Amino acid sequence: MRRTIFTLALLLAVGQFLYPPASFTQQVKVQGKRKILTQVKAVYPPLARKMNLTGLVKLVAIVAPDGTVVRTEVVGGSPVLVQSAADAIAKSKWQAGPLETKELLEIKFEPESE
């Protein structure tokens, strides 16, 4: 039994190297007052990759005067993609400004065509 499980795990590991998962493209559309200085690319979730899921995630980023993201609010999108998009936006850096602002973002996830 252990040998069978080990063999199966080994085959799955080798399969990951021989057939790497498809990459994806990501388009970010920012509608707001500030310019994004450092954009962190969202990680395509493994479940979404397995399902070949595409979609648009809409978020509002609350940006502090120093350009850091205070919090994100989800406006819409697939629950499978939302967390990845929110995590990436939370790590992004914006242009400094005099006041806290709300920035509307749309992040489009789609598999890369080959």
A tleap script that builds the chain and sets N, CA, C and O, in Angstrom:
source leaprc.protein.ff14SB
mol = sequence {
  NMET ARG ARG THR ILE PHE THR LEU ALA LEU
  LEU LEU ALA VAL GLY GLN PHE LEU TYR PRO
  PRO ALA SER PHE THR GLN GLN VAL LYS VAL
  GLN GLY LYS ARG LYS ILE LEU THR GLN VAL
  LYS ALA VAL TYR PRO PRO LEU ALA ARG LYS
  MET ASN LEU THR GLY LEU VAL LYS LEU VAL
  ALA ILE VAL ALA PRO ASP GLY THR VAL VAL
  ARG THR GLU VAL VAL GLY GLY SER PRO VAL
  LEU VAL GLN SER ALA ALA ASP ALA ILE ALA
  LYS SER LYS TRP GLN ALA GLY PRO LEU GLU
  THR LYS GLU LEU LEU GLU ILE LYS PHE GLU
  PRO GLU SER CGLU
}
set mol.1.N position { 0.823 -1.195 0.000 }
set mol.1.CA position { 0.000 0.000 0.000 }
set mol.1.C position { 0.867 1.259 0.000 }
set mol.1.O position { 0.612 2.194 -0.759 }
set mol.2.N position { 1.895 1.279 0.858 }
set mol.2.CA position { 2.774 2.447 0.921 }
set mol.2.C position { 3.525 2.635 -0.392 }
set mol.2.O position { 3.726 3.756 -0.860 }
set mol.3.N position { 3.932 1.515 -0.970 }
set mol.3.CA position { 4.662 1.587 -2.238 }
set mol.3.C position { 3.767 2.193 -3.331 }
set mol.3.O position { 4.241 2.983 -4.146 }
set mol.4.N position { 2.490 1.830 -3.350 }
set mol.4.CA position { 1.545 2.367 -4.333 }
set mol.4.C position { 1.366 3.870 -4.143 }
set mol.4.O position { 1.368 4.622 -5.117 }
set mol.5.N position { 1.213 4.302 -2.920 }
set mol.5.CA position { 1.058 5.732 -2.635 }
set mol.5.C position { 2.325 6.489 -3.017 }
set mol.5.O position { 2.253 7.564 -3.612 }
set mol.6.N position { 3.475 5.933 -2.680 }
set mol.6.CA position { 4.745 6.565 -3.036 }
set mol.6.C position { 4.885 6.681 -4.550 }
set mol.6.O position { 5.289 7.729 -5.053 }
set mol.7.N position { 4.559 5.626 -5.275 }
set mol.7.CA position { 4.658 5.630 -6.731 }
set mol.7.C position { 3.715 6.663 -7.337 }
set mol.7.O position { 4.093 7.386 -8.259 }
set mol.8.N position { 2.508 6.731 -6.829 }
set mol.8.CA position { 1.544 7.708 -7.314 }
set mol.8.C position { 2.036 9.133 -7.061 }
set mol.8.O position { 1.941 9.984 -7.945 }
set mol.9.N position { 2.557 9.397 -5.872 }
set mol.9.CA position { 3.083 10.727 -5.546 }
set mol.9.C position { 4.251 11.081 -6.444 }
set mol.9.O position { 4.365 12.221 -6.894 }
set mol.10.N position { 5.110 10.129 -6.706 }
set mol.10.CA position { 6.256 10.352 -7.587 }
set mol.10.C position { 5.808 10.677 -9.004 }
set mol.10.O position { 6.343 11.588 -9.635 }
set mol.11.N position { 4.837 9.940 -9.498 }
set mol.11.CA position { 4.315 10.203 -10.843 }
set mol.11.C position { 3.675 11.585 -10.942 }
set mol.11.O position { 3.848 12.281 -11.942 }
set mol.12.N position { 2.948 11.977 -9.923 }
set mol.12.CA position { 2.344 13.317 -9.919 }
set mol.12.C position { 3.415 14.407 -9.909 }
set mol.12.O position { 3.280 15.413 -10.605 }
set mol.13.N position { 4.467 14.215 -9.131 }
set mol.13.CA position { 5.548 15.197 -9.064 }
set mol.13.C position { 6.262 15.327 -10.406 }
set mol.13.O position { 6.559 16.434 -10.856 }
set mol.14.N position { 6.533 14.201 -11.035 }
set mol.14.CA position { 7.189 14.215 -12.350 }
set mol.14.C position { 6.276 14.865 -13.385 }
set mol.14.O position { 6.745 15.601 -14.252 }
set mol.15.N position { 4.999 14.601 -13.298 }
set mol.15.CA position { 4.034 15.198 -14.220 }
set mol.15.C position { 4.010 16.720 -14.157 }
set mol.15.O position { 3.790 17.386 -15.168 }
set mol.16.N position { 4.238 17.264 -12.970 }
set mol.16.CA position { 4.268 18.717 -12.822 }
set mol.16.C position { 5.426 19.336 -13.589 }
set mol.16.O position { 5.305 20.448 -14.103 }
set mol.17.N position { 6.555 18.621 -13.671 }
set mol.17.CA position { 7.712 19.128 -14.404 }
set mol.17.C position { 7.563 18.934 -15.906 }
set mol.17.O position { 7.960 19.793 -16.693 }
set mol.18.N position { 6.986 17.799 -16.300 }
set mol.18.CA position { 6.828 17.525 -17.724 }
set mol.18.C position { 5.706 18.339 -18.354 }
set mol.18.O position { 5.805 18.745 -19.512 }
set mol.19.N position { 4.658 18.573 -17.611 }
set mol.19.CA position { 3.506 19.318 -18.103 }
set mol.19.C position { 3.205 20.459 -17.128 }
set mol.19.O position { 2.284 20.357 -16.318 }
set mol.20.N position { 3.983 21.550 -17.206 }
set mol.20.CA position { 3.759 22.645 -16.272 }
set mol.20.C position { 2.382 23.260 -16.497 }
set mol.20.O position { 1.874 23.257 -17.618 }
set mol.21.N position { 1.784 23.783 -15.443 }
set mol.21.CA position { 0.468 24.383 -15.580 }
set mol.21.C position { 0.529 25.599 -16.499 }
set mol.21.O position { 1.535 26.306 -16.557 }
set mol.22.N position { -0.555 25.820 -17.203 }
set mol.22.CA position { -0.612 26.960 -18.117 }
set mol.22.C position { -0.488 28.264 -17.340 }
set mol.22.O position { -1.047 28.413 -16.254 }
set mol.23.N position { 0.248 29.196 -17.911 }
set mol.23.CA position { 0.364 30.494 -17.262 }
set mol.23.C position { -0.875 31.323 -17.591 }
set mol.23.O position { -1.738 30.883 -18.351 }
set mol.24.N position { -0.958 32.503 -17.026 }
set mol.24.CA position { -2.108 33.330 -17.288 }
set mol.24.C position { -1.671 34.772 -17.458 }
set mol.24.O position { -0.611 35.184 -16.987 }
set mol.25.N position { -2.502 35.514 -18.132 }
set mol.25.CA position { -2.239 36.941 -18.274 }
set mol.25.C position { -3.139 37.667 -17.297 }
set mol.25.O position { -4.195 37.177 -16.897 }
set mol.26.N position { -2.689 38.832 -16.934 }
set mol.26.CA position { -3.443 39.618 -15.978 }
set mol.26.C position { -3.443 41.063 -16.442 }
set mol.26.O position { -2.389 41.640 -16.711 }
set mol.27.N position { -4.610 41.630 -16.533 }
set mol.27.CA position { -4.740 43.024 -16.906 }
set mol.27.C position { -5.328 43.766 -15.726 }
set mol.27.O position { -6.345 43.358 -15.165 }
set mol.28.N position { -4.676 44.869 -15.349 }
set mol.28.CA position { -5.166 45.673 -14.236 }
set mol.28.C position { -5.574 47.032 -14.782 }
set mol.28.O position { -4.795 47.710 -15.452 }
set mol.29.N position { -6.800 47.415 -14.484 }
set mol.29.CA position { -7.327 48.702 -14.913 }
set mol.29.C position { -7.592 49.518 -13.653 }
set mol.29.O position { -8.372 49.106 -12.794 }
set mol.30.N position { -6.947 50.667 -13.546 }
set mol.30.CA position { -7.082 51.509 -12.363 }
set mol.30.C position { -7.899 52.740 -12.726 }
set mol.30.O position { -7.598 53.442 -13.692 }
set mol.31.N position { -8.931 52.988 -11.937 }
set mol.31.CA position { -9.746 54.187 -12.128 }
set mol.31.C position { -9.703 54.966 -10.821 }
set mol.31.O position { -10.449 54.663 -9.890 }
set mol.32.N position { -8.851 55.948 -10.749 }
set mol.32.CA position { -8.727 56.702 -9.512 }
set mol.32.C position { -7.874 57.931 -9.686 }
set mol.32.O position { -7.512 58.309 -10.800 }
set mol.33.N position { -7.557 58.547 -8.568 }
set mol.33.CA position { -6.828 59.805 -8.574 }
set mol.33.C position { -5.323 59.621 -8.549 }
set mol.33.O position { -4.581 60.495 -8.998 }
set mol.34.N position { -4.870 58.500 -8.030 }
set mol.34.CA position { -3.432 58.281 -7.863 }
set mol.34.C position { -2.885 57.282 -8.862 }
set mol.34.O position { -3.599 56.435 -9.399 }
set mol.35.N position { -1.591 57.417 -9.086 }
set mol.35.CA position { -0.880 56.499 -9.974 }
set mol.35.C position { -0.308 55.363 -9.124 }
set mol.35.O position { 0.203 55.591 -8.028 }
set mol.36.N position { -0.402 54.149 -9.641 }
set mol.36.CA position { 0.176 53.001 -8.940 }
set mol.36.C position { 1.667 52.943 -9.292 }
set mol.36.O position { 2.030 52.921 -10.468 }
set mol.37.N position { 2.525 52.917 -8.271 }
set mol.37.CA position { 3.975 52.926 -8.483 }
set mol.37.C position { 4.544 51.516 -8.576 }
set mol.37.O position { 5.322 51.223 -9.484 }
set mol.38.N position { 4.170 50.651 -7.658 }
set mol.38.CA position { 4.651 49.278 -7.638 }
set mol.38.C position { 3.446 48.363 -7.631 }
set mol.38.O position { 2.683 48.329 -6.665 }
set mol.39.N position { 3.280 47.622 -8.712 }
set mol.39.CA position { 2.141 46.717 -8.836 }
set mol.39.C position { 2.599 45.286 -8.625 }
set mol.39.O position { 3.519 44.817 -9.295 }
set mol.40.N position { 1.967 44.602 -7.706 }
set mol.40.CA position { 2.270 43.201 -7.450 }
set mol.40.C position { 1.277 42.363 -8.255 }
set mol.40.O position { 0.066 42.573 -8.176 }
set mol.41.N position { 1.800 41.420 -9.023 }
set mol.41.CA position { 0.948 40.569 -9.855 }
set mol.41.C position { 0.257 39.520 -8.989 }
set mol.41.O position { 0.885 38.877 -8.148 }
set mol.42.N position { -1.029 39.360 -9.208 }
set mol.42.CA position { -1.803 38.373 -8.461 }
set mol.42.C position { -1.398 36.964 -8.863 }
set mol.42.O position { -1.085 36.706 -10.025 }
set mol.43.N position { -1.408 36.066 -7.906 }
set mol.43.CA position { -1.100 34.654 -8.156 }
set mol.43.C position { -2.375 33.988 -8.662 }
set mol.43.O position { -3.441 34.122 -8.060 }
set mol.44.N position { -2.253 33.277 -9.763 }
set mol.44.CA position { -3.403 32.557 -10.309 }
set mol.44.C position { -3.659 31.356 -9.396 }
set mol.44.O position { -2.833 30.444 -9.362 }
set mol.45.N position { -4.761 31.321 -8.663 }
set mol.45.CA position { -5.006 30.243 -7.701 }
set mol.45.C position { -5.009 28.862 -8.363 }
set mol.45.O position { -5.527 28.703 -9.469 }
set mol.46.N position { -4.432 27.868 -7.687 }
set mol.46.CA position { -4.381 26.516 -8.256 }
set mol.46.C position { -5.764 25.967 -8.647 }
set mol.46.O position { -5.895 25.300 -9.673 }
set mol.47.N position { -6.782 26.242 -7.843 }
set mol.47.CA position { -8.126 25.771 -8.165 }
set mol.47.C position { -8.633 26.425 -9.452 }
set mol.47.O position { -9.240 25.761 -10.293 }
set mol.48.N position { -8.383 27.720 -9.602 }
set mol.48.CA position { -8.791 28.427 -10.825 }
set mol.48.C position { -8.043 27.876 -12.034 }
set mol.48.O position { -8.615 27.723 -13.113 }
set mol.49.N position { -6.764 27.580 -11.843 }
set mol.49.CA position { -5.954 27.007 -12.927 }
set mol.49.C position { -6.510 25.642 -13.335 }
set mol.49.O position { -6.623 25.333 -14.521 }
set mol.50.N position { -6.852 24.839 -12.339 }
set mol.50.CA position { -7.386 23.500 -12.600 }
set mol.50.C position { -8.722 23.582 -13.343 }
set mol.50.O position { -9.007 22.764 -14.218 }
set mol.51.N position { -9.536 24.578 -12.984 }
set mol.51.CA position { -10.849 24.761 -13.591 }
set mol.51.C position { -10.783 25.570 -14.884 }
set mol.51.O position { -11.790 25.732 -15.573 }
set mol.52.N position { -9.574 26.084 -15.217 }
set mol.52.CA position { -9.390 26.968 -16.373 }
set mol.52.C position { -10.339 28.167 -16.262 }
set mol.52.O position { -10.966 28.575 -17.239 }
set mol.53.N position { -10.426 28.715 -15.055 }
set mol.53.CA position { -11.355 29.786 -14.734 }
set mol.53.C position { -10.804 31.137 -15.158 }
set mol.53.O position { -9.645 31.456 -14.896 }
set mol.54.N position { -11.634 31.918 -15.807 }
set mol.54.CA position { -11.283 33.290 -16.158 }
set mol.54.C position { -12.276 34.200 -15.456 }
set mol.54.O position { -13.328 33.754 -14.999 }
set mol.55.N position { -11.937 35.466 -15.375 }
set mol.55.CA position { -12.896 36.369 -14.768 }
set mol.55.C position { -12.321 37.719 -14.431 }
set mol.55.O position { -11.116 37.951 -14.520 }
set mol.56.N position { -13.214 38.602 -14.043 }
set mol.56.CA position { -12.883 39.967 -13.685 }
set mol.56.C position { -13.189 40.160 -12.202 }
set mol.56.O position { -14.277 39.822 -11.737 }
set mol.57.N position { -12.232 40.701 -11.470 }
set mol.57.CA position { -12.419 41.005 -10.057 }
set mol.57.C position { -12.376 42.515 -9.899 }
set mol.57.O position { -11.434 43.165 -10.351 }
set mol.58.N position { -13.394 43.073 -9.257 }
set mol.58.CA position { -13.449 44.511 -9.005 }
set mol.58.C position { -13.216 44.762 -7.522 }
set mol.58.O position { -13.869 44.166 -6.664 }
set mol.59.N position { -12.276 45.653 -7.238 }
set mol.59.CA position { -11.910 45.980 -5.860 }
set mol.59.C position { -11.829 47.486 -5.674 }
set mol.59.O position { -11.614 48.235 -6.627 }
set mol.60.N position { -12.003 47.912 -4.443 }
set mol.60.CA position { -11.714 49.284 -4.057 }
set mol.60.C position { -10.571 49.209 -3.066 }
set mol.60.O position { -10.659 48.516 -2.052 }
set mol.61.N position { -9.484 49.934 -3.367 }
set mol.61.CA position { -8.343 49.996 -2.449 }
set mol.61.C position { -8.408 51.317 -1.709 }
set mol.61.O position { -8.501 52.379 -2.324 }
set mol.62.N position { -8.359 51.249 -0.390 }
set mol.62.CA position { -8.292 52.459 0.434 }
set mol.62.C position { -6.803 52.726 0.641 }
set mol.62.O position { -6.109 51.945 1.292 }
set mol.63.N position { -6.316 53.845 0.077 }
set mol.63.CA position { -4.890 54.147 0.070 }
set mol.63.C position { -4.596 55.302 1.026 }
set mol.63.O position { -5.224 56.359 0.957 }
set mol.64.N position { -3.638 55.082 1.913 }
set mol.64.CA position { -3.221 56.089 2.899 }
set mol.64.C position { -2.431 57.195 2.207 }
set mol.64.O position { -1.978 57.013 1.077 }
set mol.65.N position { -2.260 58.336 2.867 }
set mol.65.CA position { -1.487 59.429 2.272 }
set mol.65.C position { -0.063 59.038 1.862 }
set mol.65.O position { 0.484 59.614 0.921 }
set mol.66.N position { 0.544 58.071 2.554 }
set mol.66.CA position { 1.918 57.658 2.206 }
set mol.66.C position { 1.973 56.684 1.029 }
set mol.66.O position { 3.062 56.300 0.602 }
set mol.67.N position { 0.817 56.278 0.498 }
set mol.67.CA position { 0.785 55.402 -0.673 }
set mol.67.C position { 0.615 53.925 -0.371 }
set mol.67.O position { 0.582 53.109 -1.293 }
set mol.68.N position { 0.505 53.566 0.892 }
set mol.68.CA position { 0.280 52.161 1.242 }
set mol.68.C position { -1.222 51.873 1.272 }
set mol.68.O position { -2.033 52.767 1.515 }
set mol.69.N position { -1.572 50.630 1.026 }
set mol.69.CA position { -2.981 50.238 1.038 }
set mol.69.C position { -3.396 49.922 2.467 }
set mol.69.O position { -2.812 49.060 3.123 }
set mol.70.N position { -4.411 50.632 2.938 }
set mol.70.CA position { -4.931 50.434 4.287 }
set mol.70.C position { -5.801 49.181 4.323 }
set mol.70.O position { -5.677 48.351 5.224 }
set mol.71.N position { -6.683 49.055 3.331 }
set mol.71.CA position { -7.540 47.866 3.219 }
set mol.71.C position { -8.115 47.807 1.811 }
set mol.71.O position { -8.057 48.775 1.052 }
set mol.72.N position { -8.668 46.650 1.485 }
set mol.72.CA position { -9.331 46.469 0.200 }
set mol.72.C position { -10.770 46.034 0.451 }
set mol.72.O position { -11.072 45.341 1.423 }
set mol.73.N position { -11.641 46.455 -0.446 }
set mol.73.CA position { -13.047 46.071 -0.373 }
set mol.73.C position { -13.418 45.423 -1.702 }
set mol.73.O position { -13.146 45.983 -2.764 }
set mol.74.N position { -14.022 44.274 -1.649 }
set mol.74.CA position { -14.411 43.561 -2.857 }
set mol.74.C position { -15.736 44.120 -3.368 }
set mol.74.O position { -16.708 44.221 -2.620 }
set mol.75.N position { -15.762 44.478 -4.640 }
set mol.75.CA position { -16.982 44.968 -5.278 }
set mol.75.C position { -17.653 43.835 -6.039 }
set mol.75.O position { -18.880 43.747 -6.069 }
set mol.76.N position { -16.850 42.964 -6.658 }
set mol.76.CA position { -17.424 41.842 -7.389 }
set mol.76.C position { -16.351 40.939 -7.959 }
set mol.76.O position { -15.181 41.314 -8.045 }
set mol.77.N position { -16.762 39.756 -8.343 }
set mol.77.CA position { -15.841 38.810 -8.950 }
set mol.77.C position { -16.018 37.412 -8.399 }
set mol.77.O position { -16.718 37.195 -7.410 }
set mol.78.N position { -15.371 36.471 -9.058 }
set mol.78.CA position { -15.443 35.070 -8.651 }
set mol.78.C position { -14.794 34.877 -7.283 }
set mol.78.O position { -13.685 35.361 -7.057 }
set mol.79.N position { -15.459 34.185 -6.378 }
set mol.79.CA position { -14.876 33.926 -5.063 }
set mol.79.C position { -13.540 33.188 -5.135 }
set mol.79.O position { -12.720 33.306 -4.225 }
set mol.80.N position { -13.316 32.433 -6.202 }
set mol.80.CA position { -12.065 31.691 -6.355 }
set mol.80.C position { -10.904 32.652 -6.644 }
set mol.80.O position { -9.765 32.368 -6.274 }
set mol.81.N position { -11.183 33.784 -7.300 }
set mol.81.CA position { -10.140 34.727 -7.711 }
set mol.81.C position { -9.984 35.923 -6.771 }
set mol.81.O position { -8.934 36.566 -6.759 }
set mol.82.N position { -11.008 36.222 -5.993 }
set mol.82.CA position { -11.041 37.446 -5.189 }
set mol.82.C position { -9.868 37.567 -4.209 }
set mol.82.O position { -9.222 38.614 -4.153 }
set mol.83.N position { -9.590 36.529 -3.449 }
set mol.83.CA position { -8.552 36.617 -2.419 }
set mol.83.C position { -7.180 36.877 -3.018 }
set mol.83.O position { -6.404 37.665 -2.476 }
set mol.84.N position { -6.880 36.233 -4.111 }
set mol.84.CA position { -5.594 36.434 -4.773 }
set mol.84.C position { -5.450 37.879 -5.250 }
set mol.84.O position { -4.390 38.486 -5.094 }
set mol.85.N position { -6.507 38.420 -5.825 }
set mol.85.CA position { -6.478 39.808 -6.295 }
set mol.85.C position { -6.324 40.782 -5.123 }
set mol.85.O position { -5.539 41.728 -5.196 }
set mol.86.N position { -7.067 40.549 -4.057 }
set mol.86.CA position { -6.996 41.431 -2.884 }
set mol.86.C position { -5.610 41.390 -2.242 }
set mol.86.O position { -5.096 42.425 -1.818 }
set mol.87.N position { -5.006 40.212 -2.166 }
set mol.87.CA position { -3.659 40.086 -1.593 }
set mol.87.C position { -2.636 40.864 -2.418 }
set mol.87.O position { -1.768 41.536 -1.859 }
set mol.88.N position { -2.735 40.776 -3.742 }
set mol.88.CA position { -1.792 41.478 -4.612 }
set mol.88.C position { -1.943 42.985 -4.481 }
set mol.88.O position { -0.946 43.704 -4.410 }
set mol.89.N position { -3.169 43.467 -4.448 }
set mol.89.CA position { -3.404 44.912 -4.334 }
set mol.89.C position { -2.932 45.421 -2.975 }
set mol.89.O position { -2.405 46.530 -2.883 }
set mol.90.N position { -3.112 44.634 -1.929 }
set mol.90.CA position { -2.679 45.039 -0.590 }
set mol.90.C position { -1.165 45.233 -0.515 }
set mol.90.O position { -0.683 46.010 0.310 }
set mol.91.N position { -0.410 44.535 -1.370 }
set mol.91.CA position { 1.052 44.640 -1.376 }
set mol.91.C position { 1.561 45.710 -2.335 }
set mol.91.O position { 2.759 45.993 -2.365 }
set mol.92.N position { 0.674 46.304 -3.112 }
set mol.92.CA position { 1.075 47.310 -4.093 }
set mol.92.C position { 1.345 48.651 -3.423 }
set mol.92.O position { 0.892 48.901 -2.306 }
set mol.93.N position { 2.085 49.507 -4.114 }
set mol.93.CA position { 2.456 50.831 -3.586 }
set mol.93.C position { 1.933 51.900 -4.539 }
set mol.93.O position { 2.068 51.778 -5.757 }
set mol.94.N position { 1.344 52.935 -3.984 }
set mol.94.CA position { 0.744 54.014 -4.758 }
set mol.94.C position { 1.517 55.315 -4.555 }
set mol.94.O position { 2.310 55.450 -3.623 }
set mol.95.N position { 1.271 56.246 -5.430 }
set mol.95.CA position { 1.855 57.577 -5.333 }
set mol.95.C position { 1.344 58.251 -4.050 }
set mol.95.O position { 0.172 58.119 -3.697 }
set mol.96.N position { 2.230 58.968 -3.364 }
set mol.96.CA position { 1.833 59.666 -2.133 }
set mol.96.C position { 0.860 60.802 -2.474 }
set mol.96.O position { 0.898 61.366 -3.568 }
set mol.97.N position { 0.004 61.118 -1.523 }
set mol.97.CA position { -0.980 62.182 -1.725 }
set mol.97.C position { -1.319 62.843 -0.404 }
set mol.97.O position { -0.912 62.362 0.653 }
set mol.98.N position { -2.059 63.940 -0.453 }
set mol.98.CA position { -2.372 64.675 0.780 }
set mol.98.C position { -3.409 63.991 1.672 }
set mol.98.O position { -3.404 64.188 2.887 }
set mol.99.N position { -4.292 63.193 1.083 }
set mol.99.CA position { -5.376 62.571 1.841 }
set mol.99.C position { -5.512 61.089 1.504 }
set mol.99.O position { -4.958 60.605 0.517 }
set mol.100.N position { -6.259 60.384 2.343 }
set mol.100.CA position { -6.608 58.996 2.054 }
set mol.100.C position { -7.593 58.992 0.885 }
set mol.100.O position { -8.515 59.806 0.851 }
set mol.101.N position { -7.406 58.089 -0.067 }
set mol.101.CA position { -8.277 58.027 -1.238 }
set mol.101.C position { -8.780 56.613 -1.471 }
set mol.101.O position { -8.231 55.646 -0.943 }
set mol.102.N position { -9.837 56.511 -2.273 }
set mol.102.CA position { -10.378 55.221 -2.697 }
set mol.102.C position { -10.056 55.069 -4.180 }
set mol.102.O position { -10.355 55.946 -4.990 }
set mol.103.N position { -9.447 53.950 -4.512 }
set mol.103.CA position { -9.063 53.670 -5.895 }
set mol.103.C position { -9.814 52.432 -6.372 }
set mol.103.O position { -9.734 51.374 -5.748 }
set mol.104.N position { -10.539 52.562 -7.471 }
set mol.104.CA position { -11.279 51.442 -8.043 }
set mol.104.C position { -10.378 50.694 -9.013 }
set mol.104.O position { -9.755 51.301 -9.885 }
set mol.105.N position { -10.310 49.364 -8.860 }
set mol.105.CA position { -9.468 48.536 -9.719 }
set mol.105.C position { -10.268 47.395 -10.302 }
set mol.105.O position { -11.187 46.871 -9.673 }
set mol.106.N position { -9.904 47.019 -11.511 }
set mol.106.CA position { -10.459 45.837 -12.146 }
set mol.106.C position { -9.291 44.961 -12.559 }
set mol.106.O position { -8.413 45.403 -13.300 }
set mol.107.N position { -9.272 43.728 -12.086 }
set mol.107.CA position { -8.205 42.794 -12.425 }
set mol.107.C position { -8.832 41.653 -13.219 }
set mol.107.O position { -9.729 40.957 -12.742 }
set mol.108.N position { -8.337 41.481 -14.437 }
set mol.108.CA position { -8.876 40.446 -15.327 }
set mol.108.C position { -7.920 39.267 -15.354 }
set mol.108.O position { -6.744 39.416 -15.687 }
set mol.109.N position { -8.425 38.104 -15.006 }
set mol.109.CA position { -7.665 36.863 -15.040 }
set mol.109.C position { -8.084 36.075 -16.276 }
set mol.109.O position { -9.273 35.842 -16.493 }
set mol.110.N position { -7.113 35.668 -17.080 }
set mol.110.CA position { -7.408 34.782 -18.200 }
set mol.110.C position { -6.177 33.970 -18.567 }
set mol.110.O position { -5.058 34.480 -18.507 }
set mol.111.N position { -6.374 32.696 -18.952 }
set mol.111.CA position { -5.244 31.857 -19.341 }
set mol.111.C position { -4.523 32.470 -20.536 }
set mol.111.O position { -5.138 33.079 -21.412 }
set mol.112.N position { -3.231 32.299 -20.550 }
set mol.112.CA position { -2.423 32.842 -21.644 }
set mol.112.C position { -2.565 31.947 -22.858 }
set mol.112.O position { -2.423 30.728 -22.762 }
set mol.113.N position { -2.848 32.559 -24.007 }
set mol.113.CA position { -2.971 31.759 -25.231 }
set mol.113.C position { -1.585 31.445 -25.759 }
set mol.113.O position { -0.676 32.270 -25.669 }
set mol.114.N position { -1.428 30.266 -26.301 }
set mol.114.CA position { -0.101 29.829 -26.758 }
set mol.114.C position { -0.066 29.709 -28.246 }
set mol.114.O position { 0.967 29.353 -28.812 }
savepdb mol mol.pdb
quit
